[in-house]
Amino acid sequence: MKICWFLIPGFFLFGCAGSVPQDISQAPMPNLTLSEAVAQTSAHKDKPVRWGGTILAVTNYANDTEIEILAQKVDSSGKPVYGDVTHGRFLAKVNGFVDPVIYARGRMMTAYGLMDSLVTRDIGEKPYVYPVVKIQKFYLWPNESESDYADNYNCGPFSLTAVAGIYPYGYRFGHGRCF
C-alpha cells in the first residue's frame, strides 16, 4: 500500500507533461524581436526566431503555405498573450498544405523558424513590410472554448471531483469555480 502513495504524484506529473514542442516552449537565444528583424534583416538572416500571435489569413500555394500572423507577446511557455497590444505582423512560410479551416482567422499560433526576408504588401492602401520566417515547427493553441469544456467536464453534483471532495466548495485550483 505504501508503494501506491509514491506512484500517485508520478501519475500527476506525467499527466502535466504537455505536447508543446520544445522549440515553441523555449525561446531561442538571442530572442530576436520583430522590430529588430525588420530593422536589420540582412544581419539576422537565417537566425532562429520564436514569434506568436493571432492568425489573420492562410494562403495555400502549390508547394507551401503562407500564414499571416498578428504578432503578440508570448508568455514563458510560448503561448501568445491575447490583448490589444501588437508587435506588428509577420508571414510564416510552412512547407506543404495547412488547412485554413483548422488554422482559421482568430486562432492563436506560435511559430519557430529561421528569419528569411522582407516582403512589402498593402494593408488597405498602406504599404506594410512583413518579415518572412521559414517555419520549422509551429503550434496551434486550443480554442478557449475547447479548454473551457475540458475544465468544466469534471464539474457537477455527480462528478468525480464533487463526489470525492477533491475540490472544496466547488473550486478548482487556478481554474475558478465549477459551473
N, C-alpha and C positions, 0 to 999 in steps of 0.2 A: 504494500500500500504506500510506503514511503517513496517508492520509485515514481508513482503516478504524480505526486506533488512536484517532483522535479521536472517531469515532462510537460506539465501544463504551461509553464512560462515559455518553453521552447516552441510549442504549437502557436502561441500568441505571437511570438517574434517572427516565426516563419510566415504566418498569415499577414504580417505587416509588410513583408517584402513586396515592393511594387514591381510593376512591369515597365517602368520608365527606364529607357536606355541610359547608361552611364554618361554618354556624351551629352544627353539632354539634362540630366540632373546635376552635372558638374560643369561649370563654366571653364572654357579654355584659358590658359594663361599666356599672354596677357588677354584680358577680356576687352576686346575691341568694341567700341560703341559705333552706332550707326553714323553719327556725325563725323567721327574720326575716319571711318571708311570712305565717306563722301569727300572729305577734305583732302585725303592723301591715298587715293585708290591705287596708284602705281606702287607706292611703298608697302601697301597692305595686300597686294595681290597674292592669292594662294595662302593667306593666313586664315587660321580657323576662327569661326565666329559662332556664337550661340545666341540667336535672337528669337523672340516670340511675340505673339500678338493675335489680333483678330483677322481672320480670313476675309478679304474683300472680294476676290474673284479667283476663279480657277479656269485656265485656258489649256486645253489639251492640243498638242501638235502631233505630228506623225511619230516621233520618237521620244518625246519628253513632254513634261507638263510644267506650266508656269503658274505659280500661286502668288498672287499679290496679297501682302500682309501689312496691316496697320501695326507698326511696331509699338509695343508697350513694355514697361518694366517687367522683368521676370523675378520671381521670388527665389529663395535659396534652392528649391527643388527644380527650378527651370520653368515653372508654370507662370504664364502671363498674368499680371495683376490687372483685373478689369477696372476700368475707370476712364475718365475723360482726358487723362494726360497721355500724350503720344510722343514718340521719339522720331516720327516720320513714317515712311513706307519703304518696303523692300520687296524684291522679286526673288522667290525661291524657285530654282530650276531643279526639277526632280526627273530622274530617268524613268521612262515608262509612263503608264496611264495612272491617273489619280481620279477617282470618281467624284465629280462635282456635287453629287447628291450627298455623299458622305462628308466630303470636305466642303461643306456649304458655307455660304456667306454668314458671318457672325460667330462661327466656331473658333475656339482658341487652339492655337497650334504653336509648338516650339520647334525650331529647325536648327540643326548643326551642320555646318559645311564650310567650304572654302570661299573666301571673297574672290569674285571673278572680275567684274567690270561695272561700268555705269551705263545706264540707258536713260535717255530723255523721252518722256511721253507726256501727253497732255492730260490734265485733270480738269475737265471742262475746257476752258480756254487758256488755262495757266500751264506752261511747261513745268514739268517736275522731273528731277533727277533721281532715279532709282538705283541703289546698289543692287547688283545681281549676285546671288550666292548659289554655288553649285552644292546642292544638298547631298550629304552622306547619310544622315539619319534625321528623322522627324517624328514628332509625336503629336497626335490629335488628342486633346484633353476631353474627357467625357463632358457631355452637356450637364448643366446644373440640374436639370430635371431628372437625368439618369441617376446622378448621385443622391438626389433628394429621395428618389424612390427606394434606392438601396438602403439609405439611412433610416427611412421610416418603415421598412419592411418588418423589423423586429419590434414594432410598437403595437399597442392594443392590449385589451384586457386578458387575452388568452395567448399572447406571445410568450416566447421563452424568457425574455427579459422581465416581463411582468410577473409570470408565474414563479420564476426562480428568484426574483427580487434582486437581480444583478444591479439594476439602476434604481436608486432610491427616488421616490416621488416622481417617477416617470422621466427623470432627466438622464441623458447620456453624456458622458464626458466629452466636452468640446463640440457637441452637436446640438445643443439646445434640448427642447422638450419634445417628447414623443406625442404626436397628434393622431 
